[in-house]
Amino acid sequence: MIKVSVFYDHVREASRQTGKSENEILRELYLERVRGLEIRLEDLLEDHELYSRISDEGLKISCIYEFYEMEKKDETAKGRKHIDAAVRTGCSRILVVPGFLEKEEAEEFHAIADREDESVLEAYMQTNHKLQNMCRGLSRMAVWGKEKNVKVTVEDFDDHASPLSRIGGIRWFLKKVPDLGFTFDMGNFAYMQEDIWKAWKVFGPSTVHVHCKDRFRSLEPAAAGTGDIPIGELVGKLRKKGYRGWLAAEHFGAADQEAFMLGSVRFLIKECTEQS
């Protein structure tokens, strides 16, 4: 059965925007059948009571995400803390943003990716030491995660400096790191104007986690089902392939996070229910 989650960051922001406590927001979401939260590792490590507060409201952690600088330093200790946090909280998925390229490197990467020649792009990535460092860091984490029954994933990340912002870049990492999983972010392929259906054809079959990010063509955030991303069709594709994981509603930068979360959740649950 597909389950719906939201980002803890949105709960915290909704609390600030409305004056309601985080617990009030969580109870509101629970009544709407939300059962999980996407949480940053940094938040779990800084607030030792956060997990118990979430659990007390009947919610689980759907995924723990974190940013790394694998391109320039050894992140072994941080990676182990990430996986240990997942084990401790009963979370079977983590998301790693491994690092970023410098501006000139990123421009070179995108110029090559634009040629849509997979062999040329792979040759470039194979010789770039920063990308190799990221690959080694992800490989280590994927192995540790497998030992602890925690799936380490990457996503299509909407930042020009990210090598994971392009289909070809993602494909290279997944090929180089066999135990690495993929989190399909529905809204992020639009950032580099890549075709969502091409991305689905490449990554849909191997997707293990999903972010439901709707947005307009301007890239402004939208509640799920109200923007230009085909969220409903993608949910249908997921159900058809037998996906039984989480759908995490995401909309950083929303002016009214409470309304966005409620709208997204209701839409996603409706889509799941109608297609059951």
BELBELGI-V433970 format. One record per backbone hydrogen bond with DSSP energy under -1.0 kcal/mol. CO is the residue of the C=O (numbers start at 0). NH is the residue of the N-H. If there is no record, write none. Layout:
# BELBELGI-V433970
CO | NH
CO | NH
This chain:
# BELBELGI-V433970
2 | 246
3 | 34
4 | 248
5 | 37
6 | 10
7 | 11
8 | 12
9 | 13
10 | 14
11 | 15
12 | 16
13 | 17
14 | 18
20 | 24
21 | 25
22 | 26
23 | 27
24 | 28
25 | 29
26 | 30
28 | 33
29 | 32
34 | 59
35 | 5
36 | 61
36 | 62
37 | 7
38 | 64
39 | 43
40 | 44
41 | 45
42 | 46
46 | 49
48 | 52
49 | 53
50 | 54
51 | 55
53 | 58
54 | 57
59 | 36
62 | 38
63 | 94
64 | 40
65 | 96
68 | 71
68 | 72
74 | 78
75 | 79
76 | 80
77 | 81
78 | 82
79 | 83
80 | 84
81 | 85
82 | 86
83 | 87
84 | 88
85 | 90
91 | 150
92 | 63
93 | 152
94 | 65
96 | 67
97 | 69
101 | 105
102 | 106
103 | 107
104 | 108
105 | 109
106 | 110
107 | 111
108 | 112
109 | 113
111 | 114
112 | 115
116 | 120
117 | 121
118 | 122
119 | 123
120 | 124
121 | 125
127 | 131
128 | 132
129 | 133
130 | 134
131 | 135
132 | 136
133 | 137
134 | 138
135 | 139
136 | 140
137 | 141
138 | 142
139 | 143
140 | 144
141 | 145
142 | 146
143 | 147
144 | 149
150 | 93
151 | 180
152 | 95
153 | 182
156 | 158
158 | 161
160 | 100
161 | 164
163 | 156
165 | 169
166 | 170
167 | 171
168 | 172
169 | 173
170 | 174
171 | 175
172 | 176
176 | 179
180 | 153
181 | 207
181 | 208
183 | 210
188 | 193
189 | 192
194 | 198
195 | 199
196 | 200
197 | 201
198 | 202
199 | 203
203 | 206
208 | 183
209 | 247
210 | 185
210 | 212
211 | 249
213 | 221
214 | 227
215 | 218
219 | 215
222 | 225
228 | 230
229 | 233
230 | 234
231 | 235
232 | 236
233 | 237
234 | 238
235 | 239
236 | 240
237 | 242
238 | 241
244 | 2
246 | 4
247 | 211
250 | 253
255 | 259
256 | 260
257 | 261
258 | 262
259 | 263
260 | 264
261 | 265
262 | 266
263 | 267
264 | 268
265 | 269
266 | 270
267 | 271
268 | 272
269 | 273
270 | 274
272 | 275
